[in-house]
Amino acid sequence: KVSGGFFKNLFRLDFKNVANTHVLYRNDKLYALWEGGWPYIVDPLTLENDIVGEPSGHDLGGLLAEGQNFAAHYRCDSHSGNVVNFGVQLDPSSGATTVDLWEFNEEMKPIRTDDVSFVFIGAGVIHDFCITENWHVFVMPPATVDNKKALLGLLGQAAFSDVIGFDREATESTVYLIPRSKHLKAGTAAGMVAGEDERVKVIQVPYHFNFHFANAFEDDDGNVVIDSVLTDTVDLGTELDPSVPVWEAADLDEFSPGRYDRLTVDPNGINAPTMEFFAFIVERPGLLADNVVSGRRQYCERTAR
């Protein structure tokens, strides 16, 4: 594993699934999660791997196919109690991103047996997402894939930071709203293409980058309200020398400060998006009941200071 974090190791063929980003305790099982692979099921007391012979993680009873990932930042629906999660598959050859969507009941069983996913052109740098009662919510700045460098990436000879290019001159980011599973007819929701399938709402908003969400909900008019910490530029730190402490390798004054903002969008596209500033804070925002979202909340806390 190369120093520098996830983005320096994506596409490498020789890394291990570190499963060190988040955990989920569900149905008397502890799942250790990392967005670059499958989850591990471990003993809650000893942390021993629950199933011997699964060095790359667990496919959740055949749910996950080879090449699919299971994200670390799942969400718990405050209305149904279900767990909702996603996984990202970037196709370097086509420059398109597929996002798989799953929803699980209290027994950690998927609520539907068919595939649910959406596709958009561009490189999806998706670490987190959010949900409302009726929508999956994703927000991302425009990014593309360098096809030549992507071939090197597939051979383990290039890092994510070398393959992905962010549009530093862009003025807009994109909000993708995808209906929750209960609103999608069985057998029709695999590979919904953004910009072609009317079920996927594509909304342009003022340019920003956010790594983590605090919450999202729908107001009385049906607008989707999104609370997150965001920055005006994409600062992943992948260009820094990993052998040197970040406070020595970078001029921290040049980094865009984190802002806790509220973004409101209209799924019908009638009303223009609005952004409301609350405070300058650092990562990571969270609710007092961590990951339990999709409803109005009065308080949010900072889990990194």
C-alpha positions as CSV (number, residue, x, y, z in Angstrom):
1,K,0.0,0.0,0.0
2,V,1.4,3.4,-1.0
3,S,1.4,6.2,1.5
4,G,-1.0,9.0,0.7
5,G,-4.4,7.4,1.4
6,F,-7.2,6.0,-0.7
7,F,-6.8,8.3,-3.7
8,K,-3.1,7.3,-4.0
9,N,-4.1,3.6,-4.0
10,L,-7.2,3.5,-6.2
11,F,-6.6,1.4,-9.3
12,R,-3.6,-0.4,-7.7
13,L,-3.8,-4.1,-8.1
14,D,-1.6,-5.0,-5.1
15,F,-3.3,-3.3,-2.2
16,K,-5.2,-4.9,0.7
17,N,-8.7,-4.0,1.7
18,V,-7.9,-2.0,4.9
19,A,-11.6,-1.8,6.0
20,N,-10.7,1.0,8.3
21,T,-13.1,3.9,7.6
22,H,-16.3,3.1,9.3
23,V,-18.3,0.3,11.0
24,L,-21.9,-0.9,11.0
25,Y,-23.4,-3.1,13.7
26,R,-26.5,-4.7,12.3
27,N,-28.3,-7.9,13.1
28,D,-25.7,-8.9,15.7
29,K,-22.9,-8.6,13.2
30,L,-20.1,-6.0,12.9
31,Y,-19.2,-4.8,9.4
32,A,-15.9,-3.1,8.9
33,L,-16.1,-0.8,5.9
34,W,-13.9,0.9,3.3
35,E,-15.2,2.3,0.0
36,G,-12.5,0.7,-2.1
37,G,-13.7,-2.9,-1.6
38,W,-16.1,-5.3,0.0
39,P,-17.0,-5.1,3.7
40,Y,-15.5,-7.4,6.3
41,I,-17.7,-9.2,8.9
42,V,-15.8,-9.4,12.2
43,D,-16.4,-10.6,15.7
44,P,-17.6,-7.6,17.8
45,L,-15.4,-8.8,20.7
46,T,-12.3,-10.2,19.2
47,L,-12.4,-8.4,15.8
48,E,-11.5,-11.7,14.2
49,N,-12.7,-12.2,10.6
50,D,-16.0,-14.0,10.9
51,I,-15.5,-16.1,7.7
52,V,-12.2,-17.7,7.0
53,G,-11.0,-17.6,3.4
54,E,-12.3,-14.2,2.4
55,P,-9.2,-12.1,2.1
56,S,-10.9,-9.4,0.0
57,G,-14.0,-9.0,2.2
58,H,-17.5,-10.5,2.1
59,D,-19.9,-10.3,-0.8
60,L,-23.0,-10.1,1.5
61,G,-24.5,-13.4,0.5
62,G,-23.8,-12.9,-3.2
63,L,-25.1,-9.4,-3.4
64,L,-21.7,-7.9,-4.4
65,A,-20.1,-8.9,-7.7
66,E,-16.4,-8.8,-8.6
67,G,-15.5,-5.2,-9.1
68,Q,-18.3,-3.7,-7.0
69,N,-17.5,-1.7,-4.0
70,F,-19.4,-1.1,-0.8
71,A,-19.1,2.5,0.6
72,A,-18.1,3.3,4.2
73,H,-20.6,6.1,4.8
74,Y,-24.0,4.4,4.8
75,R,-27.1,6.1,6.1
76,C,-29.9,5.0,8.4
77,D,-33.4,6.1,7.5
78,S,-35.1,7.7,10.5
79,H,-38.5,6.8,9.0
80,S,-38.1,3.1,8.2
81,G,-35.0,2.2,10.1
82,N,-33.5,0.8,7.0
83,V,-29.8,1.1,6.1
84,V,-29.0,2.7,2.7
85,N,-25.6,2.5,1.0
86,F,-23.9,2.9,-2.3
87,G,-20.9,1.7,-4.2
88,V,-18.9,3.4,-7.0
89,Q,-17.5,1.8,-10.1
90,L,-15.4,4.0,-12.4
91,D,-14.8,2.8,-16.0
92,P,-11.6,4.4,-17.1
93,S,-12.0,3.3,-20.7
94,S,-15.4,5.1,-21.1
95,G,-14.9,7.9,-18.6
96,A,-18.3,7.0,-17.0
97,T,-19.2,6.3,-13.4
98,T,-21.8,3.8,-12.2
99,V,-23.2,4.2,-8.7
100,D,-24.9,1.1,-7.2
101,L,-27.6,1.6,-4.6
102,W,-28.8,-0.8,-1.9
103,E,-31.3,-0.7,1.0
104,F,-31.3,-3.2,3.8
105,N,-33.9,-4.1,6.5
106,E,-33.2,-4.6,10.1
107,E,-31.9,-8.2,9.4
108,M,-29.4,-6.7,6.9
109,K,-31.3,-8.3,4.0
110,P,-31.8,-6.2,0.8
111,I,-35.3,-5.0,0.4
112,R,-35.3,-5.8,-3.3
113,T,-33.6,-8.5,-5.4
114,D,-33.1,-6.5,-8.6
115,D,-30.3,-4.1,-9.3
116,V,-30.6,-0.3,-8.7
117,S,-27.9,2.0,-10.1
118,F,-27.4,5.2,-12.1
119,V,-24.7,6.2,-14.5
120,F,-23.2,9.6,-15.4
121,I,-20.4,10.7,-17.7
122,G,-17.4,11.8,-15.7
123,A,-15.3,10.6,-12.8
124,G,-17.3,10.3,-9.6
125,V,-15.2,11.3,-6.6
126,I,-17.9,10.1,-4.1
127,H,-16.9,9.5,-0.5
128,D,-20.3,10.2,1.1
129,F,-23.9,10.8,0.2
130,C,-27.2,11.5,2.0
131,I,-30.8,10.5,1.8
132,T,-34.2,12.0,2.3
133,E,-37.5,10.2,2.6
134,N,-37.8,10.0,-1.2
135,W,-34.3,10.7,-2.6
136,H,-30.7,9.5,-2.7
137,V,-28.6,12.7,-2.7
138,F,-25.2,13.0,-4.4
139,V,-23.2,16.2,-5.0
140,M,-20.0,16.4,-7.0
141,P,-17.8,18.8,-9.0
142,P,-17.0,18.1,-12.7
143,A,-14.1,15.7,-13.2
144,T,-12.9,13.7,-16.1
145,V,-10.6,10.6,-16.7
146,D,-7.3,10.8,-18.6
147,N,-7.7,7.7,-20.6
148,K,-4.0,7.1,-21.3
149,K,-3.1,7.5,-17.6
150,A,-6.1,5.3,-16.7
151,L,-4.6,2.4,-18.6
152,L,-1.5,2.8,-16.4
153,G,-3.8,2.9,-13.4
154,L,-5.4,-0.4,-14.3
155,L,-1.9,-1.9,-14.5
156,G,-1.2,-0.6,-11.0
157,Q,1.3,2.0,-12.4
158,A,-0.7,5.2,-11.7
159,A,-2.6,6.6,-8.7
160,F,-6.1,8.0,-8.6
161,S,-4.7,11.6,-8.4
162,D,-2.9,11.0,-11.7
163,V,-5.9,9.7,-13.5
164,I,-8.6,12.1,-12.4
165,G,-8.7,15.7,-13.6
166,F,-10.8,18.3,-11.9
167,D,-12.1,21.3,-13.9
168,R,-10.5,24.2,-11.9
169,E,-12.3,26.7,-14.1
170,A,-15.8,25.3,-13.6
171,T,-18.5,27.5,-12.1
172,E,-21.0,24.7,-11.3
173,S,-21.2,21.4,-9.4
174,T,-23.9,18.9,-10.0
175,V,-26.6,17.5,-7.6
176,Y,-28.0,14.1,-8.6
177,L,-31.3,13.1,-7.0
178,I,-32.2,9.4,-7.5
179,P,-35.6,8.1,-6.2
180,R,-35.5,5.8,-3.2
181,S,-36.0,2.1,-3.9
182,K,-39.7,2.2,-2.9
183,H,-40.4,4.5,-5.9
184,L,-38.6,2.4,-8.6
185,K,-40.5,-0.3,-10.4
186,A,-38.9,-3.7,-10.2
187,G,-36.6,-4.6,-13.0
188,T,-36.4,-1.1,-14.4
189,A,-33.8,0.6,-12.2
190,A,-30.4,-0.8,-13.3
191,G,-28.2,1.6,-15.1
192,M,-30.4,4.7,-15.1
193,V,-28.5,7.2,-17.2
194,A,-28.3,10.8,-15.8
195,G,-29.5,13.2,-18.5
196,E,-31.5,10.5,-20.3
197,D,-33.7,8.9,-17.6
198,E,-36.1,11.4,-16.3
199,R,-36.2,9.6,-12.9
200,V,-32.6,10.9,-12.2
201,K,-32.8,14.6,-11.5
202,V,-29.7,16.5,-12.5
203,I,-29.4,20.0,-11.0
204,Q,-26.6,22.5,-11.5
205,V,-25.6,24.5,-8.4
206,P,-22.8,27.0,-7.6
207,Y,-19.4,25.3,-7.7
208,H,-18.2,23.6,-4.5
209,F,-16.7,20.4,-3.2
210,N,-18.0,18.5,-0.2
211,F,-16.5,15.4,1.3
212,H,-19.0,14.7,4.0
213,F,-22.7,15.4,4.6
214,A,-24.4,16.2,7.9
215,N,-28.1,15.6,6.9
216,A,-30.7,16.1,4.2
217,F,-34.4,16.3,4.3
218,E,-37.4,17.6,2.3
219,D,-39.2,20.8,3.3
220,D,-42.9,21.5,3.2
221,D,-42.7,22.5,-0.5
222,G,-40.9,19.3,-1.5
223,N,-37.5,20.9,-1.9
224,V,-34.4,18.9,-0.9
225,V,-32.4,20.6,1.8
226,I,-28.7,19.5,2.1
227,D,-26.5,20.3,5.0
228,S,-22.7,19.7,4.5
229,V,-19.3,21.1,5.0
230,L,-17.9,22.3,1.7
231,T,-15.0,24.2,0.2
232,D,-14.7,26.4,-2.9
233,T,-11.9,24.3,-4.3
234,V,-11.0,20.6,-4.4
235,D,-8.1,20.1,-2.0
236,L,-7.5,16.4,-1.6
237,G,-3.8,16.8,-0.7
238,T,-2.7,14.0,-3.1
239,E,0.0,16.2,-4.6
240,L,1.8,16.6,-1.3
241,D,4.8,14.6,-0.2
242,P,3.4,11.9,2.1
243,S,6.8,11.6,3.9
244,V,6.5,15.1,5.2
245,P,3.9,16.3,7.8
246,V,1.1,18.2,6.1
247,W,1.8,21.3,8.1
248,E,5.3,21.4,6.7
249,A,4.5,20.2,3.1
250,A,1.7,22.7,2.5
251,D,0.9,26.3,3.0
252,L,-2.3,25.9,4.9
253,D,-3.4,29.4,4.2
254,E,-3.8,28.5,0.6
255,F,-6.4,25.8,1.3
256,S,-10.0,26.7,0.9
257,P,-11.6,27.0,4.4
258,G,-14.4,24.6,5.3
259,R,-17.9,26.1,5.5
260,Y,-21.0,24.6,7.0
261,D,-23.6,25.5,4.3
262,R,-27.2,24.6,3.6
263,L,-28.0,23.9,-0.1
264,T,-31.7,23.8,-1.2
265,V,-32.7,22.4,-4.5
266,D,-36.0,21.9,-6.3
267,P,-36.4,18.4,-7.8
268,N,-38.8,19.8,-10.3
269,G,-36.3,22.4,-11.5
270,I,-38.7,25.3,-11.1
271,N,-37.0,27.2,-8.3
272,A,-33.3,28.2,-8.5
273,P,-30.9,26.5,-6.0
274,T,-30.1,28.6,-2.9
275,M,-27.1,28.4,-0.5
276,E,-27.1,29.6,3.1
277,F,-23.9,30.0,5.1
278,F,-23.8,29.0,8.8
279,A,-20.2,28.9,10.0
280,F,-16.6,28.2,9.2
281,I,-15.9,24.7,10.6
282,V,-13.6,21.8,9.8
283,E,-14.6,18.3,9.0
284,R,-16.5,16.2,9.9
285,P,-20.1,17.1,10.5
286,G,-22.4,14.6,12.2
287,L,-25.8,14.3,13.9
288,L,-26.0,13.4,17.5
289,A,-27.5,10.1,16.3
290,D,-24.8,9.4,13.8
291,N,-25.9,8.6,10.3
292,V,-29.6,8.6,11.2
293,V,-30.9,11.1,8.6
294,S,-33.7,12.0,6.2
295,G,-35.6,14.2,8.7
296,R,-35.3,17.7,10.1
297,R,-32.7,18.1,12.9
298,Q,-32.2,21.0,15.3
299,Y,-28.5,20.3,16.0
300,C,-25.4,19.2,14.2
301,E,-22.0,18.5,15.8
302,R,-18.4,18.7,14.6
303,T,-16.7,15.3,14.9
304,A,-13.3,16.7,13.8
305,R,-11.8,19.8,15.2
